[in-house]
């Protein structure tokens, strides 16, 4: 079970015991909680922090944790404006303010993060997490990150204001990573960002005006769809198969929509795991050049290749001398969800546009984090960590593939990728994805329904399963729990052999 689940379980247990204590009364010491619940000191500390954030306990350094004073109940509303809910104010006016458009022909802006939060929220205690989007603690370089942060904090000038584009040495490292050994990318063409999601948002805002169409793979990453819609853009889907996006449909989509931006993940695409085939790579770049459009290349999975992946195709950016490709790279996926350091690489006047958007949005990425990134990627532990991730992800992938073949043979996979940590499961026509996801949660496993991965109507029902978050020992059990849910929702296709 992950530490995150252990923290949630302990917080739940402590929350249920608070009525034993009077307001202001001291709770048992951390040491006694460690012994009683057989939990680590870190788990106890984090569980108490959860209760403190909820306002249920107060922690005092050196003294311990105390039950919080019960806040006074608000009095009844008074005055001429009193009425239902008046004591908390009347916020109904906001519905008009948030819905008003600047003009009748402007695309209404919506901010819907549900497709993203399904993979960010912590599942209920005891559930197996097959819907997460990050490495589990066992594959995160926690010791190396801690050491890098400690060394970075001691660097001269580590707490000074950084260059707005990013620390030069870190920009140089990303330039070498993206452009390869032949200098295809210069440090001056790189901007440091607060992770990949921030880079996507910056690129979309820089390249497309509000109301414009933006072409996206179908299916695609829900965080990109949410970022586009929150910026007032109109995502237009272009179908993907096991060889990536189809160039002939991409050309048709450019003609029909007038779009000037196409966002893609050519390597181990999320959620399908597809890699853009060599012949299609050249066609995608040709089609974009003819349309006078940018290609935003989200290379999120470059460091998530399995150890049986073989030689990886280089980034699209390496085949583009004309500034068509705006490349995104991040360290977050291969390190920790809290290590939000990434980069944008582009060529030509668009670099200044990207720089201006980022400065307006966030000024700069904190220098200590940039210095820590330099320490991390320059340490001997870095290549060892990448090898451990490659080995660990392959082992988890094979465990899930074996479990699916054994437990759910009626739901075969079209593609088993050798990178990333997602499997895209096609469900029988007519399956209610939401009902299946709910049944799965009742059975003790969290999965992601496929609908949020489509910009328009979904051509078929799907589930996205993620084999990175759980411990290896939990994967088979998670699939068994999914079989229980399938037997409930799809009794003709997923009969439970135990019944």
N, C-alpha and C positions, 0 to 999 in steps of 0.2 A: 504494500500500500504506500502511496506517495506521502511525503511529509506534509504536503498541503492538506490531504485528507485527514492525517493524524491531528493536525492543528485544529481543523474544523470539528472533529469528533471530541477532542478534549474541551474546546470552547463550548460545545453543546452540553457536555456533562457538567462543566462548571456553572454554566448559565442556569441549569436546572436546580443547582444547589444554593443559589444566592439567597433564597428565602429563609435559609437557616440562620442568616446573619442579619443583624440590625444595621440600619444605615450608619456608616462610619466605622463599623466593626472590622477588625483586621481578619483577612482570610488566612488560611494555612500558608506556611512558608513555601517558597518554590522548591526547596529540598524535599519537604514532605509530599508535595504534589508529584515530584519526580518518582519518589519511592512508591507512592500509592498507585499511580496510574502506569508505572513502568514506562515512562516517557523520558525523552531526552530533555536536558535543561533548555535547549533551544526551542523545542516544541512547547514546553510550559511557558516560556517567555512570550512566544508568539501568540499562544492562546489567550494569555492575560492581556496582551496588546489588543487583540480582537475585542475583548470585553470592554477595555478602556475606550476604544474607538466608538463603541456603542453607548458609552456613557453609563455603563453598569458598574464599573469598578474604577478606582483611582489608584494609580501606582505612585509610590513615593520612593525615590532612590535612597537606599540604605535602610528604609523602614518596612517596605513590603507593599502588599496590595490590600485595599480596603473597599468594602461595598460603598458605592456612591450614595450620597444623600439623595433622598427622593425629591424630585423637583415639585414645586407647588403646582397644583392643577390650575389652568387658566380660569379666570372668573367669567361669569356670563357676560355676553356682549351687552353694551349699553349704548344709548344714544339713538338718534333718528335712523341711522343706517343699520341698526341691529337686525339680525335675521339669521337664517341658517348659514353657518360658516362665516358670519361677519366678524367673529372674534379673531379670525386668522386673516382677515382682509378679503377683498374680492378681486380675484385674478382673471375673471372671465374676459376682461378686455383684451388679454393677451392673444386669445384665439384670432381676433381680427388683426392685431398688429403682426403676428407671425405668419398670417396667410395672405396679407396684402402684397400684390405684385407691383413692380415699378411700372409695368405697361401691360397692355392686354396680350401682346404677342410674346411675352417673356415666359420661359419655361418655369413653372412653379418649383421652388426649391423645397426639397424634403430631406430630412436628416433621419435616416432609419438605420440604426446600428444593430438591429436584431440578428442579422446574419453574421456579424462579427462577434457579438457578445456570447453567442452559443458556443464559441470555441475559447472564450476568455473567462467565462464564469466558472467558478469552482463547483463541480458536481456534488450532490449530497454525500455526506459521510458514508463510507462503505461501498460506494459505486466505483466501477471500473471506468476509467476515463479513456474512451476511444474517440473523442472528438476534439482534443486539444490541439494547439498549434505550436508547441515549443518542446524542446528536449526535456526529458525528466531530470530531476536532480542528479541521478547517477551518471548521466552523460554530460552534465554541465561542468565546465572547468572551474569549480567553485574555489579550490585552493589557488589555482593560477590567477583567477580574477582578484581574489583577496590580496595576493602578493603584488599584483600589478597596480591595484589601487593604492596600496601602502607605498610602493616605490614612487608612483606618480605624485602622490601628495608631498613627497620630499624633494621633487625636482625644483630647481630654481625657477621662479616665475610661474609655478604651476597654478597659482590662484589669480594670476593676472588676467586681464581681458585678452582673449585670443584674437587672431586675425578673423575678420568676418567670414572669409571663405573657409576657414579652418586652419589648424596648425599645418605648416608647410610640410613637415616630415610625414605626417599622416596622409596628407594629400598625395605625396610622392609614393607612399606604400600602396594606396588604392590605385594610383595610376599604373604601377607595375603589375598589380593583380589583374586589372581590367585589360590593359594593353599588351601584356606579355613582355618578353625580354627585348623586343625590338623597338620599344619606345613609341608604340602606336597611340598612346595616351600620355599627355603631358600633365604635370602637377597643376599647371595653370588652367587646365580644362576640368578640374575636379573641385566640387564643393562638398564639404562635410555636412551631413544631415543628422537629425536625431532619429536614426533608424530608417527602415524601408518605408513604413507607412507615411512618415513625414515627407520622404522623398517623392512618393507617389502624389501626394496632395500638392506639393510644390510644383511638380512637373505639369499636372493637369491645369492648375491655375495659371501657370506661365504660358502654356501652349494653346489653350482654347478659351475663347471668351464665353461668358455666361450665355446659356441658350444654345450653344453649339452642340453638334453631335460629336461623340468620341467612339471609335470602334473598339470593341473588346472581344476577347475570345469567349466562346460559349461552349461549355460553362467556364466560369472564371472565379477569381478570388472575391468573396463578398466585400472585403474591406476596400477594394478598388471601386466597386460599384457604389458603395456608400460614399466614398470620397468624391466621386464624380457627381453624384446627385446633390451632395451637400454644396458643391461649387456651382450648382445650377446647370450642369451639363446633362446631355441626353445620351446614355449608353446605347449603342447599336450593336447587337450580337453578330459575331462571325463564327460559324461552327468549327469545332476542333474534332479531329479523329486521332487515332493512335500515332500518326505522324505529325501531329500539330495542326496549326491552322491551315485551311485550304486556300491557296493563293487565288484561285479563280473566283471564289466567293468573296475574298477580301477586295479584289478589284471591283466586283459588282457593288459591294457595300460602299466603297469610296465614291463610286459614280452616283449611287442612289441617295446618299446622305449628304454629300458635300463635306464630309469630315476631313480634318487636317491632322488628326492624331489617331494612332492605333497603339493600344497597350497590350503587350504580350509577355508571356513567360516561356521562352523557347526551350528551357532546360527543366525537365521534371515538373511540368506544369501542375499547378494547383487548381482543381482537384484531381485531374485525370492521370497525372504522372507522365504525360506524353512529352517527347522530345522532338522538336522541329527537325524534320529530315533534311539532310544536306542539300538536296535539290530544291526543296521548298524555301530554304534560307535565302538563296539568291533571288528567287521569285518574289518573296515578301519585300526585300529591299528594292527590287526593280519596280514593283507595283507602287510602293510608297513614294519613290522618286517621281514616277510619272504623275502621281496625284498631288505632288508638291506638299507631302505630309511628313510628319515626324513619326518615328516608331519609338515608343517608350519600352525599353527592354528591362523588365524586372527579373534580374538574375539572382533571385532569392535563394536558390537551392544549389549554387555552385559548390559550397562546402558541405553539402549533404549527400554527396554521391556515396553509394555503397562500395564496399571493397571488391565487388565483382563487376563494377560498372565499366571498366576499361578506360581507354583514353576518352576524355570529354571533348566535345566540339567547343571551339573557342566562342567567346561572345559574339553576337552579331556586330557589335561595335568594332571588332577587329577587321571586318570586311567592308567597312563604311568610311571612305575618305571624305565624304561630302557633307557630313554633319546631319545625316538623316536620323541617326540613332541617338537617343538620350538614354544613357545606361544607368541602372540603379543597382547598387550592391550594398549589402548590410552584414554586420557582424552579429546581429541579434539572434537570428535563428540558430546559429552554430555555437552560441555561448549561453546566453541567459535572456529571458524576456525583459529584464531590467537593464541590460547592457545595450542601450539604444544608441548605437553609433553606426552610421551608414554613409553613403556617398552617392552623388550625382556626377556623371561624366558626360560632357557634351562638347561640341565644337562649333565655333562661329558666334554670331551675335546673340544667339539664344542663351549663351552662358551668362551674359549680363542680365537678361530677363530673369533667369532662374535665381541668380544671386539677389536681385532686388526683391523678388517675392519672398525668398527665405528670410532676408533681413527684416522685412516688414512683419512677417509672421512671428519670428522667434529671436531676432537679433543674431544669435550664434549658439552653437552647441557648447556647453560648459567645458572650459579648458581641462579641468581635472579628469573628465571622462575621456577627452581626446588623448591626453597624456597616458592614461591608463590603457587605452587601446594600443598605443605605440609600445608600451611596456609588454602587453600581452602578446602581440604578434611577433615581437622581437625576441621572446624568451624561448629557450630550448623546449619548454613544455608545449608550445603551440603546435608543432608538427605531430607530437605524440598525441595531443588531444584530437587533431583531425583524423589520425589513424584510428583512434578509439571510437570516434563517432561513426566512421565508415564501417568498422567491424560490428559495432553495436546495432546500427540501423539494419544492416543485412540480417543479423540474427533475429531481430524483432520482426522484420518483414517475413522471413521464412517461417517463423512460428505462427504468424497470423495466416499466411497462405495455407499452411498445413491444417490449422484449426478450421478455416473456412471450408476447405475441401472435405474435412471429416464431418463437420457439424451442419453445413449449409450447402451441400453439393448441388442443390437445385438453383442456386444463385451464383453462377460462375462469373469470374472476372474476365473482362475483355483484355486487360493489360496489367502486368505485374512490373512496375517500374524498378529500375536499379538506382534510384536516387530519390531524395525526399522521404516523406514518411506518411503518404496518403494512399489509400486504395479506394477506387471509385466503383461502387457496387451497383449494378443495374438491377432494379426491382421489376417484378412482373407488372405489365400494364394494368392500370387501375388501382395500384397500391396507394393507400393513404399514407404518405410519408410522415405526416405529423402524428397520426395515430400509432404508427410503428415506433417512432422516436419516443412517444409517451409510454408505450408499452415496454420499450427497452429500459427506460428510466425506472419504471416500476419493478422490472426484473433485476435492476442493479447495474446497468451499464448505460453510459452516456454516449450517444452517437449524433451525427449531424445530418439532418435531412437535406436533400439535394436542391430543393426549390430556391433557396437564397443564392445559389451559384449561377443562376440564369438571369440575364438582363430582361428577357421577355418571357413568354410562355415556355414552360419546360416541355421538351419533346417526349420525355419519359421520366418515371420516378427513379430516384437514386438515393443512396446513402453514401456519405464520405466517412470512412473509417481511418483512424490514425493509430499507427502502431508505435509511435515514439513515447507518448506520455506514460503508459503503464509500465510497471516492472515486467521483466520477461515472464516471471512466474504468473502474472495476472492476465496475460493475453489470451490463453486458451480458455480460462474461466470467463473472461469478457465475451468471447464468441459464443460460449455455451449459453450465457445469459441472453445474448442476442437471439439465439435459436429459440429460446423460450418465448421471447417476444414475437418472433416470426410465426411460431406455432399458434399464437393467439390471434394475430392479425391476418395471417396467410395460412390457414390450416391445411389447404390443399397442396401447398408447395413446400411447407416447412414443418412437417409433422415432427413432434418431439419423440424420439425413439425411446425415451424413458417412460412414456405413457402407454 
